[in-house]
Amino acid sequence: MRQEGNASNRPLWMAVMLITAVLVAAAAAVLLHLAGASPASVVTAMGVAFATTMTLCLSAWKFLHS
């Protein structure tokens, strides 16, 4: 459904991207923890997974809305 005028769905899409990135980071953390990785490695991988997912989502959103 497309909105007319100045109304924007940007906050909704940003929330969806944020939730997606958090879920991907949590999944990466669980998998690494089950694999026996050290806590420092798990935290680092969570950060990398979150940053990568947010970058990918924002790039795709920018590409689709340009």
CHARMM internal coordinates of N, CA and C (Angstrom, degrees):
IC EDIT
DIST 1 N 1 CA 1.4352
DIST 1 CA 1 C 1.5332
ANGL 1 N 1 CA 1 C 108.60
DIST 1 C 2 N 1.2971
ANGL 1 CA 1 C 2 N 117.27
DIHE 1 N 1 CA 1 C 2 N 123.88
DIST 2 N 2 CA 1.4510
ANGL 1 C 2 N 2 CA 122.23
DIHE 1 CA 1 C 2 N 2 CA -177.15
DIST 2 CA 2 C 1.5237
ANGL 2 N 2 CA 2 C 109.94
DIHE 1 C 2 N 2 CA 2 C -97.39
DIST 2 C 3 N 1.3241
ANGL 2 CA 2 C 3 N 115.76
DIHE 2 N 2 CA 2 C 3 N 134.36
DIST 3 N 3 CA 1.4513
ANGL 2 C 3 N 3 CA 120.18
DIHE 2 CA 2 C 3 N 3 CA 179.72
DIST 3 CA 3 C 1.5212
ANGL 3 N 3 CA 3 C 109.86
DIHE 2 C 3 N 3 CA 3 C -92.89
DIST 3 C 4 N 1.3127
ANGL 3 CA 3 C 4 N 115.85
DIHE 3 N 3 CA 3 C 4 N 147.70
DIST 4 N 4 CA 1.4572
ANGL 3 C 4 N 4 CA 122.20
DIHE 3 CA 3 C 4 N 4 CA -179.17
DIST 4 CA 4 C 1.5241
ANGL 4 N 4 CA 4 C 109.89
DIHE 3 C 4 N 4 CA 4 C -100.02
DIST 4 C 5 N 1.3298
ANGL 4 CA 4 C 5 N 116.22
DIHE 4 N 4 CA 4 C 5 N 157.32
DIST 5 N 5 CA 1.4582
ANGL 4 C 5 N 5 CA 120.89
DIHE 4 CA 4 C 5 N 5 CA 174.79
DIST 5 CA 5 C 1.5126
ANGL 5 N 5 CA 5 C 112.46
DIHE 4 C 5 N 5 CA 5 C 80.91
DIST 5 C 6 N 1.3281
ANGL 5 CA 5 C 6 N 115.88
DIHE 5 N 5 CA 5 C 6 N -147.61
DIST 6 N 6 CA 1.4586
ANGL 5 C 6 N 6 CA 122.03
DIHE 5 CA 5 C 6 N 6 CA -175.69
DIST 6 CA 6 C 1.5267
ANGL 6 N 6 CA 6 C 113.60
DIHE 5 C 6 N 6 CA 6 C -89.72
DIST 6 C 7 N 1.3142
ANGL 6 CA 6 C 7 N 117.16
DIHE 6 N 6 CA 6 C 7 N -2.10
DIST 7 N 7 CA 1.4736
ANGL 6 C 7 N 7 CA 120.25
DIHE 6 CA 6 C 7 N 7 CA -179.75
DIST 7 CA 7 C 1.5193
ANGL 7 N 7 CA 7 C 109.63
DIHE 6 C 7 N 7 CA 7 C -65.22
DIST 7 C 8 N 1.3205
ANGL 7 CA 7 C 8 N 115.62
DIHE 7 N 7 CA 7 C 8 N 142.68
DIST 8 N 8 CA 1.4591
ANGL 7 C 8 N 8 CA 120.28
DIHE 7 CA 7 C 8 N 8 CA -176.76
DIST 8 CA 8 C 1.5207
ANGL 8 N 8 CA 8 C 110.10
DIHE 7 C 8 N 8 CA 8 C -134.96
DIST 8 C 9 N 1.3045
ANGL 8 CA 8 C 9 N 114.76
DIHE 8 N 8 CA 8 C 9 N 146.84
DIST 9 N 9 CA 1.4702
ANGL 8 C 9 N 9 CA 120.99
DIHE 8 CA 8 C 9 N 9 CA 175.24
DIST 9 CA 9 C 1.5217
ANGL 9 N 9 CA 9 C 111.20
DIHE 8 C 9 N 9 CA 9 C -96.63
DIST 9 C 10 N 1.3193
ANGL 9 CA 9 C 10 N 117.07
DIHE 9 N 9 CA 9 C 10 N 13.28
DIST 10 N 10 CA 1.4627
ANGL 9 C 10 N 10 CA 120.61
DIHE 9 CA 9 C 10 N 10 CA -175.64
DIST 10 CA 10 C 1.5264
ANGL 10 N 10 CA 10 C 112.90
DIHE 9 C 10 N 10 CA 10 C -55.57
DIST 10 C 11 N 1.3347
ANGL 10 CA 10 C 11 N 120.94
DIHE 10 N 10 CA 10 C 11 N -47.57
DIST 11 N 11 CA 1.4711
ANGL 10 C 11 N 11 CA 119.15
DIHE 10 CA 10 C 11 N 11 CA 179.58
DIST 11 CA 11 C 1.5297
ANGL 11 N 11 CA 11 C 113.13
DIHE 10 C 11 N 11 CA 11 C -60.94
DIST 11 C 12 N 1.3093
ANGL 11 CA 11 C 12 N 116.84
DIHE 11 N 11 CA 11 C 12 N -36.87
DIST 12 N 12 CA 1.4613
ANGL 11 C 12 N 12 CA 120.21
DIHE 11 CA 11 C 12 N 12 CA 178.37
DIST 12 CA 12 C 1.5242
ANGL 12 N 12 CA 12 C 110.39
DIHE 11 C 12 N 12 CA 12 C -64.41
DIST 12 C 13 N 1.3191
ANGL 12 CA 12 C 13 N 117.14
DIHE 12 N 12 CA 12 C 13 N -46.65
DIST 13 N 13 CA 1.4595
ANGL 12 C 13 N 13 CA 120.43
DIHE 12 CA 12 C 13 N 13 CA -179.59
DIST 13 CA 13 C 1.5256
ANGL 13 N 13 CA 13 C 111.51
DIHE 12 C 13 N 13 CA 13 C -66.83
DIST 13 C 14 N 1.3292
ANGL 13 CA 13 C 14 N 117.28
DIHE 13 N 13 CA 13 C 14 N -35.29
DIST 14 N 14 CA 1.4602
ANGL 13 C 14 N 14 CA 119.52
DIHE 13 CA 13 C 14 N 14 CA 177.19
DIST 14 CA 14 C 1.5354
ANGL 14 N 14 CA 14 C 110.24
DIHE 13 C 14 N 14 CA 14 C -64.84
DIST 14 C 15 N 1.3310
ANGL 14 CA 14 C 15 N 116.62
DIHE 14 N 14 CA 14 C 15 N -38.62
DIST 15 N 15 CA 1.4644
ANGL 14 C 15 N 15 CA 120.12
DIHE 14 CA 14 C 15 N 15 CA 177.38
DIST 15 CA 15 C 1.5207
ANGL 15 N 15 CA 15 C 111.14
DIHE 14 C 15 N 15 CA 15 C -65.33
DIST 15 C 16 N 1.3213
ANGL 15 CA 15 C 16 N 117.16
DIHE 15 N 15 CA 15 C 16 N -41.08
DIST 16 N 16 CA 1.4688
ANGL 15 C 16 N 16 CA 121.02
DIHE 15 CA 15 C 16 N 16 CA 177.75
DIST 16 CA 16 C 1.5294
ANGL 16 N 16 CA 16 C 110.26
DIHE 15 C 16 N 16 CA 16 C -62.71
DIST 16 C 17 N 1.3312
ANGL 16 CA 16 C 17 N 117.11
DIHE 16 N 16 CA 16 C 17 N -43.48
DIST 17 N 17 CA 1.4738
ANGL 16 C 17 N 17 CA 120.93
DIHE 16 CA 16 C 17 N 17 CA 178.67
DIST 17 CA 17 C 1.5222
ANGL 17 N 17 CA 17 C 111.21
DIHE 16 C 17 N 17 CA 17 C -63.61
DIST 17 C 18 N 1.3261
ANGL 17 CA 17 C 18 N 116.52
DIHE 17 N 17 CA 17 C 18 N -41.14
DIST 18 N 18 CA 1.4596
ANGL 17 C 18 N 18 CA 120.27
DIHE 17 CA 17 C 18 N 18 CA 179.97
DIST 18 CA 18 C 1.5216
ANGL 18 N 18 CA 18 C 111.37
DIHE 17 C 18 N 18 CA 18 C -64.61
DIST 18 C 19 N 1.3190
ANGL 18 CA 18 C 19 N 116.86
DIHE 18 N 18 CA 18 C 19 N -45.42
DIST 19 N 19 CA 1.4686
ANGL 18 C 19 N 19 CA 120.70
DIHE 18 CA 18 C 19 N 19 CA 178.65
DIST 19 CA 19 C 1.5237
ANGL 19 N 19 CA 19 C 110.51
DIHE 18 C 19 N 19 CA 19 C -62.77
DIST 19 C 20 N 1.3276
ANGL 19 CA 19 C 20 N 117.03
DIHE 19 N 19 CA 19 C 20 N -41.90
DIST 20 N 20 CA 1.4632
ANGL 19 C 20 N 20 CA 120.75
DIHE 19 CA 19 C 20 N 20 CA 178.07
DIST 20 CA 20 C 1.5251
ANGL 20 N 20 CA 20 C 111.03
DIHE 19 C 20 N 20 CA 20 C -60.54
DIST 20 C 21 N 1.3274
ANGL 20 CA 20 C 21 N 116.71
DIHE 20 N 20 CA 20 C 21 N -45.63
DIST 21 N 21 CA 1.4646
ANGL 20 C 21 N 21 CA 120.35
DIHE 20 CA 20 C 21 N 21 CA -179.32
DIST 21 CA 21 C 1.5258
ANGL 21 N 21 CA 21 C 111.39
DIHE 20 C 21 N 21 CA 21 C -64.46
DIST 21 C 22 N 1.3234
ANGL 21 CA 21 C 22 N 117.12
DIHE 21 N 21 CA 21 C 22 N -39.28
DIST 22 N 22 CA 1.4684
ANGL 21 C 22 N 22 CA 120.06
DIHE 21 CA 21 C 22 N 22 CA 178.61
DIST 22 CA 22 C 1.5293
ANGL 22 N 22 CA 22 C 110.62
DIHE 21 C 22 N 22 CA 22 C -65.75
DIST 22 C 23 N 1.3165
ANGL 22 CA 22 C 23 N 117.10
DIHE 22 N 22 CA 22 C 23 N -40.93
DIST 23 N 23 CA 1.4695
ANGL 22 C 23 N 23 CA 120.03
DIHE 22 CA 22 C 23 N 23 CA 178.63
DIST 23 CA 23 C 1.5230
ANGL 23 N 23 CA 23 C 111.94
DIHE 22 C 23 N 23 CA 23 C -65.66
DIST 23 C 24 N 1.3208
ANGL 23 CA 23 C 24 N 117.15
DIHE 23 N 23 CA 23 C 24 N -40.51
DIST 24 N 24 CA 1.4696
ANGL 23 C 24 N 24 CA 120.27
DIHE 23 CA 23 C 24 N 24 CA 177.83
DIST 24 CA 24 C 1.5276
ANGL 24 N 24 CA 24 C 110.00
DIHE 23 C 24 N 24 CA 24 C -64.43
DIST 24 C 25 N 1.3296
ANGL 24 CA 24 C 25 N 116.82
DIHE 24 N 24 CA 24 C 25 N -42.89
DIST 25 N 25 CA 1.4652
ANGL 24 C 25 N 25 CA 120.16
DIHE 24 CA 24 C 25 N 25 CA 178.57
DIST 25 CA 25 C 1.5291
ANGL 25 N 25 CA 25 C 111.46
DIHE 24 C 25 N 25 CA 25 C -63.54
DIST 25 C 26 N 1.3154
ANGL 25 CA 25 C 26 N 116.44
DIHE 25 N 25 CA 25 C 26 N -40.76
DIST 26 N 26 CA 1.4729
ANGL 25 C 26 N 26 CA 119.62
DIHE 25 CA 25 C 26 N 26 CA 178.31
DIST 26 CA 26 C 1.5233
ANGL 26 N 26 CA 26 C 111.17
DIHE 25 C 26 N 26 CA 26 C -65.43
DIST 26 C 27 N 1.3266
ANGL 26 CA 26 C 27 N 116.92
DIHE 26 N 26 CA 26 C 27 N -40.16
DIST 27 N 27 CA 1.4673
ANGL 26 C 27 N 27 CA 119.96
DIHE 26 CA 26 C 27 N 27 CA 178.20
DIST 27 CA 27 C 1.5242
ANGL 27 N 27 CA 27 C 110.77
DIHE 26 C 27 N 27 CA 27 C -63.88
DIST 27 C 28 N 1.3186
ANGL 27 CA 27 C 28 N 116.58
DIHE 27 N 27 CA 27 C 28 N -41.32
DIST 28 N 28 CA 1.4709
ANGL 27 C 28 N 28 CA 119.86
DIHE 27 CA 27 C 28 N 28 CA 177.64
DIST 28 CA 28 C 1.5229
ANGL 28 N 28 CA 28 C 110.79
DIHE 27 C 28 N 28 CA 28 C -62.65
DIST 28 C 29 N 1.3244
ANGL 28 CA 28 C 29 N 116.41
DIHE 28 N 28 CA 28 C 29 N -40.49
DIST 29 N 29 CA 1.4642
ANGL 28 C 29 N 29 CA 119.93
DIHE 28 CA 28 C 29 N 29 CA 179.68
DIST 29 CA 29 C 1.5205
ANGL 29 N 29 CA 29 C 111.45
DIHE 28 C 29 N 29 CA 29 C -65.10
DIST 29 C 30 N 1.3097
ANGL 29 CA 29 C 30 N 116.62
DIHE 29 N 29 CA 29 C 30 N -43.19
DIST 30 N 30 CA 1.4703
ANGL 29 C 30 N 30 CA 119.84
DIHE 29 CA 29 C 30 N 30 CA -179.72
DIST 30 CA 30 C 1.5266
ANGL 30 N 30 CA 30 C 110.56
DIHE 29 C 30 N 30 CA 30 C -63.67
DIST 30 C 31 N 1.3192
ANGL 30 CA 30 C 31 N 116.09
DIHE 30 N 30 CA 30 C 31 N -45.35
DIST 31 N 31 CA 1.4670
ANGL 30 C 31 N 31 CA 119.03
DIHE 30 CA 30 C 31 N 31 CA -179.48
DIST 31 CA 31 C 1.5275
ANGL 31 N 31 CA 31 C 112.22
DIHE 30 C 31 N 31 CA 31 C -62.89
DIST 31 C 32 N 1.3233
ANGL 31 CA 31 C 32 N 116.67
DIHE 31 N 31 CA 31 C 32 N -42.66
DIST 32 N 32 CA 1.4683
ANGL 31 C 32 N 32 CA 118.78
DIHE 31 CA 31 C 32 N 32 CA 178.60
DIST 32 CA 32 C 1.5198
ANGL 32 N 32 CA 32 C 111.99
DIHE 31 C 32 N 32 CA 32 C -68.02
DIST 32 C 33 N 1.3328
ANGL 32 CA 32 C 33 N 116.82
DIHE 32 N 32 CA 32 C 33 N -37.33
DIST 33 N 33 CA 1.4599
ANGL 32 C 33 N 33 CA 119.52
DIHE 32 CA 32 C 33 N 33 CA 177.75
DIST 33 CA 33 C 1.5315
ANGL 33 N 33 CA 33 C 110.37
DIHE 32 C 33 N 33 CA 33 C -63.77
DIST 33 C 34 N 1.3266
ANGL 33 CA 33 C 34 N 116.48
DIHE 33 N 33 CA 33 C 34 N -42.46
DIST 34 N 34 CA 1.4663
ANGL 33 C 34 N 34 CA 119.58
DIHE 33 CA 33 C 34 N 34 CA 178.74
DIST 34 CA 34 C 1.5261
ANGL 34 N 34 CA 34 C 111.99
DIHE 33 C 34 N 34 CA 34 C -66.69
DIST 34 C 35 N 1.3326
ANGL 34 CA 34 C 35 N 115.85
DIHE 34 N 34 CA 34 C 35 N -27.21
DIST 35 N 35 CA 1.4601
ANGL 34 C 35 N 35 CA 119.89
DIHE 34 CA 34 C 35 N 35 CA 178.41
DIST 35 CA 35 C 1.5310
ANGL 35 N 35 CA 35 C 111.95
DIHE 34 C 35 N 35 CA 35 C -79.68
DIST 35 C 36 N 1.3389
ANGL 35 CA 35 C 36 N 116.96
DIHE 35 N 35 CA 35 C 36 N -7.65
DIST 36 N 36 CA 1.4536
ANGL 35 C 36 N 36 CA 120.49
DIHE 35 CA 35 C 36 N 36 CA 176.40
DIST 36 CA 36 C 1.5144
ANGL 36 N 36 CA 36 C 114.43
DIHE 35 C 36 N 36 CA 36 C 90.68
DIST 36 C 37 N 1.3183
ANGL 36 CA 36 C 37 N 118.52
DIHE 36 N 36 CA 36 C 37 N 21.16
DIST 37 N 37 CA 1.4635
ANGL 36 C 37 N 37 CA 121.38
DIHE 36 CA 36 C 37 N 37 CA 179.59
DIST 37 CA 37 C 1.5188
ANGL 37 N 37 CA 37 C 110.07
DIHE 36 C 37 N 37 CA 37 C -71.86
DIST 37 C 38 N 1.3115
ANGL 37 CA 37 C 38 N 115.72
DIHE 37 N 37 CA 37 C 38 N 157.50
DIST 38 N 38 CA 1.4608
ANGL 37 C 38 N 38 CA 120.38
DIHE 37 CA 37 C 38 N 38 CA 178.53
DIST 38 CA 38 C 1.5310
ANGL 38 N 38 CA 38 C 109.91
DIHE 37 C 38 N 38 CA 38 C -70.79
DIST 38 C 39 N 1.3245
ANGL 38 CA 38 C 39 N 116.79
DIHE 38 N 38 CA 38 C 39 N 155.55
DIST 39 N 39 CA 1.4706
ANGL 38 C 39 N 39 CA 119.27
DIHE 38 CA 38 C 39 N 39 CA -179.95
DIST 39 CA 39 C 1.5331
ANGL 39 N 39 CA 39 C 113.71
DIHE 38 C 39 N 39 CA 39 C -57.56
DIST 39 C 40 N 1.3220
ANGL 39 CA 39 C 40 N 117.34
DIHE 39 N 39 CA 39 C 40 N -36.22
DIST 40 N 40 CA 1.4688
ANGL 39 C 40 N 40 CA 120.16
DIHE 39 CA 39 C 40 N 40 CA 178.64
DIST 40 CA 40 C 1.5243
ANGL 40 N 40 CA 40 C 110.69
DIHE 39 C 40 N 40 CA 40 C -64.30
DIST 40 C 41 N 1.3130
ANGL 40 CA 40 C 41 N 116.68
DIHE 40 N 40 CA 40 C 41 N -39.16
DIST 41 N 41 CA 1.4610
ANGL 40 C 41 N 41 CA 120.29
DIHE 40 CA 40 C 41 N 41 CA 178.23
DIST 41 CA 41 C 1.5153
ANGL 41 N 41 CA 41 C 111.51
DIHE 40 C 41 N 41 CA 41 C -67.73
DIST 41 C 42 N 1.3192
ANGL 41 CA 41 C 42 N 116.04
DIHE 41 N 41 CA 41 C 42 N -37.54
DIST 42 N 42 CA 1.4689
ANGL 41 C 42 N 42 CA 120.27
DIHE 41 CA 41 C 42 N 42 CA 179.28
DIST 42 CA 42 C 1.5262
ANGL 42 N 42 CA 42 C 110.50
DIHE 41 C 42 N 42 CA 42 C -64.59
DIST 42 C 43 N 1.3243
ANGL 42 CA 42 C 43 N 116.76
DIHE 42 N 42 CA 42 C 43 N -45.87
DIST 43 N 43 CA 1.4627
ANGL 42 C 43 N 43 CA 120.59
DIHE 42 CA 42 C 43 N 43 CA -179.55
DIST 43 CA 43 C 1.5241
ANGL 43 N 43 CA 43 C 110.82
DIHE 42 C 43 N 43 CA 43 C -64.93
DIST 43 C 44 N 1.3204
ANGL 43 CA 43 C 44 N 117.01
DIHE 43 N 43 CA 43 C 44 N -41.55
DIST 44 N 44 CA 1.4640
ANGL 43 C 44 N 44 CA 120.94
DIHE 43 CA 43 C 44 N 44 CA 178.00
DIST 44 CA 44 C 1.5239
ANGL 44 N 44 CA 44 C 110.79
DIHE 43 C 44 N 44 CA 44 C -62.55
DIST 44 C 45 N 1.3113
ANGL 44 CA 44 C 45 N 116.88
DIHE 44 N 44 CA 44 C 45 N -44.28
DIST 45 N 45 CA 1.4627
ANGL 44 C 45 N 45 CA 120.47
DIHE 44 CA 44 C 45 N 45 CA 179.67
DIST 45 CA 45 C 1.5278
ANGL 45 N 45 CA 45 C 111.33
DIHE 44 C 45 N 45 CA 45 C -65.22
DIST 45 C 46 N 1.3332
ANGL 45 CA 45 C 46 N 117.02
DIHE 45 N 45 CA 45 C 46 N -35.61
DIST 46 N 46 CA 1.4679
ANGL 45 C 46 N 46 CA 119.66
DIHE 45 CA 45 C 46 N 46 CA 176.27
DIST 46 CA 46 C 1.5248
ANGL 46 N 46 CA 46 C 110.65
DIHE 45 C 46 N 46 CA 46 C -61.41
DIST 46 C 47 N 1.3108
ANGL 46 CA 46 C 47 N 116.44
DIHE 46 N 46 CA 46 C 47 N -45.44
DIST 47 N 47 CA 1.4624
ANGL 46 C 47 N 47 CA 120.44
DIHE 46 CA 46 C 47 N 47 CA 179.43
DIST 47 CA 47 C 1.5121
ANGL 47 N 47 CA 47 C 112.43
DIHE 46 C 47 N 47 CA 47 C -62.92
DIST 47 C 48 N 1.3137
ANGL 47 CA 47 C 48 N 116.03
DIHE 47 N 47 CA 47 C 48 N -43.04
DIST 48 N 48 CA 1.4644
ANGL 47 C 48 N 48 CA 120.47
DIHE 47 CA 47 C 48 N 48 CA 179.39
DIST 48 CA 48 C 1.5238
ANGL 48 N 48 CA 48 C 110.58
DIHE 47 C 48 N 48 CA 48 C -66.06
DIST 48 C 49 N 1.3179
ANGL 48 CA 48 C 49 N 117.55
DIHE 48 N 48 CA 48 C 49 N -42.75
DIST 49 N 49 CA 1.4640
ANGL 48 C 49 N 49 CA 120.65
DIHE 48 CA 48 C 49 N 49 CA 179.88
DIST 49 CA 49 C 1.5290
ANGL 49 N 49 CA 49 C 110.88
DIHE 48 C 49 N 49 CA 49 C -64.56
DIST 49 C 50 N 1.3349
ANGL 49 CA 49 C 50 N 116.65
DIHE 49 N 49 CA 49 C 50 N -40.98
DIST 50 N 50 CA 1.4591
ANGL 49 C 50 N 50 CA 120.17
DIHE 49 CA 49 C 50 N 50 CA 178.68
DIST 50 CA 50 C 1.5233
ANGL 50 N 50 CA 50 C 111.10
DIHE 49 C 50 N 50 CA 50 C -64.50
DIST 50 C 51 N 1.3184
ANGL 50 CA 50 C 51 N 116.70
DIHE 50 N 50 CA 50 C 51 N -48.96
DIST 51 N 51 CA 1.4693
ANGL 50 C 51 N 51 CA 120.53
DIHE 50 CA 50 C 51 N 51 CA -178.29
DIST 51 CA 51 C 1.5271
ANGL 51 N 51 CA 51 C 111.75
DIHE 50 C 51 N 51 CA 51 C -63.33
DIST 51 C 52 N 1.3154
ANGL 51 CA 51 C 52 N 116.61
DIHE 51 N 51 CA 51 C 52 N -41.16
DIST 52 N 52 CA 1.4612
ANGL 51 C 52 N 52 CA 120.50
DIHE 51 CA 51 C 52 N 52 CA 179.99
DIST 52 CA 52 C 1.5259
ANGL 52 N 52 CA 52 C 111.19
DIHE 51 C 52 N 52 CA 52 C -65.99
DIST 52 C 53 N 1.3130
ANGL 52 CA 52 C 53 N 117.12
DIHE 52 N 52 CA 52 C 53 N -43.64
DIST 53 N 53 CA 1.4631
ANGL 52 C 53 N 53 CA 120.61
DIHE 52 CA 52 C 53 N 53 CA -179.76
DIST 53 CA 53 C 1.5224
ANGL 53 N 53 CA 53 C 111.19
DIHE 52 C 53 N 53 CA 53 C -65.73
DIST 53 C 54 N 1.3329
ANGL 53 CA 53 C 54 N 117.37
DIHE 53 N 53 CA 53 C 54 N -42.92
DIST 54 N 54 CA 1.4704
ANGL 53 C 54 N 54 CA 119.86
DIHE 53 CA 53 C 54 N 54 CA 178.06
DIST 54 CA 54 C 1.5288
ANGL 54 N 54 CA 54 C 110.75
DIHE 53 C 54 N 54 CA 54 C -63.66
DIST 54 C 55 N 1.3150
ANGL 54 CA 54 C 55 N 117.55
DIHE 54 N 54 CA 54 C 55 N -41.21
DIST 55 N 55 CA 1.4630
ANGL 54 C 55 N 55 CA 120.63
DIHE 54 CA 54 C 55 N 55 CA 178.64
DIST 55 CA 55 C 1.5190
ANGL 55 N 55 CA 55 C 110.95
DIHE 54 C 55 N 55 CA 55 C -62.90
DIST 55 C 56 N 1.3109
ANGL 55 CA 55 C 56 N 116.74
DIHE 55 N 55 CA 55 C 56 N -44.33
DIST 56 N 56 CA 1.4610
ANGL 55 C 56 N 56 CA 120.72
DIHE 55 CA 55 C 56 N 56 CA 178.79
DIST 56 CA 56 C 1.5252
ANGL 56 N 56 CA 56 C 111.19
DIHE 55 C 56 N 56 CA 56 C -63.68
DIST 56 C 57 N 1.3198
ANGL 56 CA 56 C 57 N 117.55
DIHE 56 N 56 CA 56 C 57 N -44.95
DIST 57 N 57 CA 1.4690
ANGL 56 C 57 N 57 CA 120.93
DIHE 56 CA 56 C 57 N 57 CA 179.80
DIST 57 CA 57 C 1.5247
ANGL 57 N 57 CA 57 C 111.34
DIHE 56 C 57 N 57 CA 57 C -63.54
DIST 57 C 58 N 1.3369
ANGL 57 CA 57 C 58 N 116.81
DIHE 57 N 57 CA 57 C 58 N -45.72
DIST 58 N 58 CA 1.4611
ANGL 57 C 58 N 58 CA 119.70
DIHE 57 CA 57 C 58 N 58 CA -179.69
DIST 58 CA 58 C 1.5220
ANGL 58 N 58 CA 58 C 111.94
DIHE 57 C 58 N 58 CA 58 C -65.66
DIST 58 C 59 N 1.3183
ANGL 58 CA 58 C 59 N 117.09
DIHE 58 N 58 CA 58 C 59 N -37.83
DIST 59 N 59 CA 1.4674
ANGL 58 C 59 N 59 CA 120.41
DIHE 58 CA 58 C 59 N 59 CA 177.60
DIST 59 CA 59 C 1.5208
ANGL 59 N 59 CA 59 C 111.13
DIHE 58 C 59 N 59 CA 59 C -65.66
DIST 59 C 60 N 1.3196
ANGL 59 CA 59 C 60 N 116.86
DIHE 59 N 59 CA 59 C 60 N -42.35
DIST 60 N 60 CA 1.4664
ANGL 59 C 60 N 60 CA 120.43
DIHE 59 CA 59 C 60 N 60 CA 178.81
DIST 60 CA 60 C 1.5195
ANGL 60 N 60 CA 60 C 110.37
DIHE 59 C 60 N 60 CA 60 C -65.28
DIST 60 C 61 N 1.3515
ANGL 60 CA 60 C 61 N 116.95
DIHE 60 N 60 CA 60 C 61 N -41.37
DIST 61 N 61 CA 1.4661
ANGL 60 C 61 N 61 CA 120.51
DIHE 60 CA 60 C 61 N 61 CA 179.64
DIST 61 CA 61 C 1.5238
ANGL 61 N 61 CA 61 C 110.26
DIHE 60 C 61 N 61 CA 61 C -64.20
DIST 61 C 62 N 1.3302
ANGL 61 CA 61 C 62 N 116.37
DIHE 61 N 61 CA 61 C 62 N -43.04
DIST 62 N 62 CA 1.4638
ANGL 61 C 62 N 62 CA 120.91
DIHE 61 CA 61 C 62 N 62 CA 179.79
DIST 62 CA 62 C 1.5421
ANGL 62 N 62 CA 62 C 109.97
DIHE 61 C 62 N 62 CA 62 C -64.29
DIST 62 C 63 N 1.3262
ANGL 62 CA 62 C 63 N 116.64
DIHE 62 N 62 CA 62 C 63 N -41.58
DIST 63 N 63 CA 1.4690
ANGL 62 C 63 N 63 CA 120.92
DIHE 62 CA 62 C 63 N 63 CA 179.71
DIST 63 CA 63 C 1.5192
ANGL 63 N 63 CA 63 C 110.91
DIHE 62 C 63 N 63 CA 63 C -63.60
DIST 63 C 64 N 1.3171
ANGL 63 CA 63 C 64 N 117.04
DIHE 63 N 63 CA 63 C 64 N -42.18
DIST 64 N 64 CA 1.4474
ANGL 63 C 64 N 64 CA 120.64
DIHE 63 CA 63 C 64 N 64 CA -177.57
DIST 64 CA 64 C 1.5286
ANGL 64 N 64 CA 64 C 113.07
DIHE 63 C 64 N 64 CA 64 C -73.33
DIST 64 C 65 N 1.3338
ANGL 64 CA 64 C 65 N 117.79
DIHE 64 N 64 CA 64 C 65 N -24.58
DIST 65 N 65 CA 1.4577
ANGL 64 C 65 N 65 CA 120.60
DIHE 64 CA 64 C 65 N 65 CA -177.06
DIST 65 CA 65 C 1.5181
ANGL 65 N 65 CA 65 C 113.43
DIHE 64 C 65 N 65 CA 65 C -108.56
DIST 65 C 66 N 1.3013
ANGL 65 CA 65 C 66 N 117.64
DIHE 65 N 65 CA 65 C 66 N 18.02
DIST 66 N 66 CA 1.4695
ANGL 65 C 66 N 66 CA 119.05
DIHE 65 CA 65 C 66 N 66 CA 179.12
DIST 66 CA 66 C 1.5120
ANGL 66 N 66 CA 66 C 111.14
DIHE 65 C 66 N 66 CA 66 C -101.00
END
COOR INIT
IC SEED 1 N 1 CA 1 C
IC BUILD
